Amino acid sequence: MEIARETHQGLKRANNQDRYLVREYGPEAVLLAVADGMGGEAAGDRAAQIAIDSLENFQSEAADPILHLQSLFKQASENIEDQVRQNFQMSGMGTTLTAVFLLRDRAYWAQVGDSRLYLFRAGKLKRMTWDHTLPDTLLKEGNITTEEARNHPAQHLLLQCIGCGRFKASTGILELETDDILLVSSDGLNHEVPEEEIAALLTGAEDVAGALKKLVQAALNAGGRDNITIVAARV
């Protein structure tokens, strides 16, 4: 399994509020996650870090990885809300959280917010997650196009997030094939680089690390208006 990660502050933000996790459990198992914090500079950093810290408790031998991820997402949200109760200056902080556990030929994933999971297989890119935003809801219902959703004025307004009250994580299980690439990214990539360009940069990549560097550069070339974080694994 080939694993890579890249993060960049971007060109417009004062700091990087993205956090990521890459945790290996032997040669055939890895947990990947990306959290994109919100709620002010210090608060966004803190929310994203709390979410990632909660996933450090992931147990690779869990009988039901999906239920286990959901439990850790819930714990992360409660931990963030506890921080707000202790310090009201942190009020309004929250984070996206997308995590995928690869175990041999299967991947288990959970997602809240608009950090995405992509599958790249045989030269084609497929989104495995829907953003918890109004534009993606409209896209899913067939009311707007992918390009309209990517440029929608409400694209950054989340309908739910970790630490923002009640939420329902999206989840799924994916059967993997040899040479599949699973990629988790923050919206600093998703909102800047069209999926066709992401697929083109992944096509024929000799190594995943090099491909991720090219993806980050593409986001910067497109304006780099947000933090950019990508973690990926090729099986």
N, C-alpha and C positions, 0 to 999 in steps of 0.2 A: 504494500500500500504506500502510495506517494502522497505526502501531506505538505501543504504550504500555507502561508499566511502573509497578508500585507495590510498595513494601515497607514493612513496619511491624514494629516490635519485638514487638507484642502487649502484653497487659496483665499477664502473669505472669512473663515472662522478663527476666533482668538485662541481656541484650544481644541483638543480632540476629546469629544464626549463619547466616542465609541469605545467599547471594550470587547474583547474576544477571548475564547477559550479553545485550546487544542489540547486534549488530554488522551493519551494513548493507554490502552489496556492490553499490551501484548501486540504481536504482529498482525492480528486480524480484527482488532476492535479499536475504535477511536470515537470520542465525543467532540463535535465541533459546535461552536455557538458564537453568535454575534448579538450584542446589546447596544442600542443606540439611545443614549440618555437625553432627557429633555427637562426643562424647568429652570433655566438659568445655568450659568457656567459651573459653579460648584455643585449645585443640586443635580444637574444632569450627569456629571461625572460620578457622583456618589450613587445615584440610582442604578446606572449601568454596572458599576462595580459590585453593588449588592447583588444584582441579578446573577452576574458571573460567579461571585463567591458562593451563591446558593447552589449552583450547578457543580461546584467542586465536590459536593456530597453525593454526586451520582454514583450508583453502585452498578458496575457492569454485569453482575450476575443476577440482577433483578428479574423476577419471573415475568413481569409485564413492563417492558421499558417505557411504553407510552404512559401507563398509569404513573410510573415512577417520575417521568418528566413532568407530568401534570402536577404531581404533588410538590415537586421542587419549584415549579413556576408559582404555585400558590404560596409556598413559603417565602419566595423572593418578594412577592407582592406584600405579604404581611410584614416582612422586615423593612421594606421601604416605608410603609404606612406607619410603622413604629418610629422610624427616624423622624417623620414629619410631626408626629405627636410630641416628640422630645424637643424638636426645634422647628417652630413655625416659620422660620425664615426659609425652610426647605419646602414649604407648602407649594403644591403644584408639580413637584418632581415626579417623574415616572420614566419608564424605558420600554423600548421594544425588546423582544427576546425571541430568537429563533435558534433552535438546537436540533441537531441530528446525531443519532448514535448509529454508527456503522458496525455491524457484527457479521463478519464473514460475507455472505451474499445477500444481506438484508439491511435496510436502513429504517430506523424509527425516528419520526420527527414530530416536533411541536412548535407552534408559532403564535405569537401575539404581537400585533403592530404591523410595521411595514418593512422590516428586515426580511429578506427573501431567501428561499431555498430553490436552487436550480439543479436540474439534471442535464448533463451534456452527454449524449449517447449517439455514437455513429454519425457525428457531424451535425447533430440537431440539438438545439437548446429547448428545454421544456421547463416552464415555471411550475413548481410543485405547490406553491403557496399563493393565496390571494391576500393582498394587503387589507388590513382592517381600516379602510378609508372609504369615503363616499365615492371618489372616482373609481376605485376598483369594484365597489358594489355595483355601480352603473355599468362598468365594463363586463362584469360577470353576468349581468342581466341582458347584455347585448344592446345597451342604450347608447354607448359611445365606443369609439375605437381605441386600440391600444395607444396610439399616438396622442389622442385627445386625453386619455387618462394620464399619460406621462407628463402632459403640460397643463393639467387642470389646476386652477387656482387654489383648490382645496386639497391638493395632493399631500400636504404635510399635516393635515388635521386628522388625528387618529380617532377612531370610534371607540377603541379600547387599548389599554396599555397595562404593563405591569406596574402596580403601585397606584393605580387610578381608580380603585374601587372594583366592582364586580367585573369579571371578564370570563370569556370562554375560549380557551386555546383551540386553535385548529390543529389537527393531528393527522398522521397517516403512516402507512408502512409501504416500503418500496422494495421490490425485488431487484437486485443489482446484477449487472453483467460485467464481464471482463472489459477493462478500459473505460468504464463509466467514470465520469467526474461529477462529484457532488460539490456544489459551491453555495456557501452562505454569505450574503452580502448586506451591508447597510444601504440606505437609500441614497447615499452619496454616489454610489455606482448606478443604482437602478434608475434614478431620476435624470442622470446625465447621459448615460450611454444606452442607445437602443439595443434591444435584445439581438437584432440581426448583427450588430457590431460585436457584441459579446461573443456570439457564436463564431464569428469570423476569427476573432483573436484566439479562441480556444482550439479552432480547427488546426490540426497538424502540429500542435504544441509539442515540442520535444520534452519539455519538463513543465510541470504545473507552476512552479515558482516563477519561471520566466513569463508564463502566460498571465499570472496575477499582476506582475509588474507592468505589463502592457495594458491591462485593464485599468489599473490605477492611473496610468499616464493618459489613457483615453478620457477618463473622467476629468482629469485636470485640464486637458486640452479643450474639453467642452465647457469649462468655466470653473470647475472645482468649487462649487458654491457650498458644499457641505463636507463633513468628515467622510472619509472613504475607508471602509474596512471589508476585507474579503478573506475567508478561510475556505480551504478546499481539500479534497482527497480524491485520488484516482485509485480505483480498485483493480 
